[in-house]
Amino acid sequence: MPTRSLMRPREEGQGGASGAQAFSSRHFLKLVEDTGEVGFWSADLRRDQLNASVGLSRILGLDPMAEATFSMVLDMLHPDDRAAHVDQFAVLRSGQPISREFRIVRPDRTARWLLHRAEVMIGPDGRPHQAMGVVFDVTARHDSLRSVEQRHDRFNALLSVTAAVVWIVGPDGEQREMPQWQTLTGQSQAEVQGMGWLRAVHPEDRERTEAAWRTAISHASPYNTDYRILCADGVYRWFNARGVPIMNRDGSIREWVGVCLSVPGNNRYGSSAARAEAQVPLVDTSDRGITAAQVRAARGMTGLSKDELARRARVSVSTIVRLEDEETTVRPRADTVLAVRRVLEQAGVEFTFDPSAMPGVRPALVR
């Protein structure tokens, strides 16, 4: 029956208890629609006019006292969704039910996401005669999903810039799925199971790394240590690994989340000894400008294209071109040069500034 008939209170003499004591369909409809997230409609499919409930008018941003038509609702379809969903009422007139999710733009220019479900009633002549539908405002769900996607994109962008490897393991600390670790080390899924990931750690660092990890697990405390990893290209590189337990409400550990950060040419356990062995004076060159030749050589050693280097350093490709040009008189700002240098160092090179030699580049020192 038309939706507006559901909104009229039952009168005495129509069966059942008196209107003063009974709850009519109108009461239940109002209770549901007062959430502001659902509305109903019914219509004679042979006409353009539809009978919208107050809740539906609220969702569409229309005056509840104004007449609504199929054409009016279709005109509200978001431009990006129009082609896929403008056929809804044509589908109903063909006798088929629908279940669609799409956006509309209300008269006040605000956009809403709607979930529309409708059924068709066949008339005595065997043709579609009437239809009834329910519309849910699902904007909040889409906003939540978009927020999650944005956080995920930011997280991935941060990982890309820092060349980080994220790992998530079970409450017992044993690895289960470590796709980024597998990409870094070349280990298979089977090889990283349990404590198998330790086989990719340098033999000299393995015992210390395992002890630090088991201590963190037994005390449910943060994990933070440095070790060398045998990467898929056969080169050992230093990484800082850190992680924290994620707790359940009852205080038990649900899982562990951590990250491995590349530490090119420097680490807590080997840098001082390395300098002492080489009798290299402890001189901070982290903020020195790099030459065009150093940039070209570093990019060649790391295999980074100009486009990729520019993306990671958040600079333009033309900036990279100028940095590699010996003849240019236009030099980028110092903070821009430093950003490019940091990306190249994170990719596995070390810039050298020996007073007795030309500025150079070498693979990050691993001891």
Beta strands, then each sheet from edge to edge (+ up, - down):
strand 1: 38-44
strand 2: 49-52
strand 3: 68-69
strand 4: 98-105
strand 5: 111-122
strand 6: 128-137
strand 7: 165-169
strand 8: 223-230
strand 9: 236-247
strand 10: 253-262
strand 11: 349-352
strand 12: 360-363
sheet 1: 3+ 2- 1+ 6- 5+ 4-
sheet 2: 7+ 10- 9+ 8-
sheet 3: 11+ 12-
end
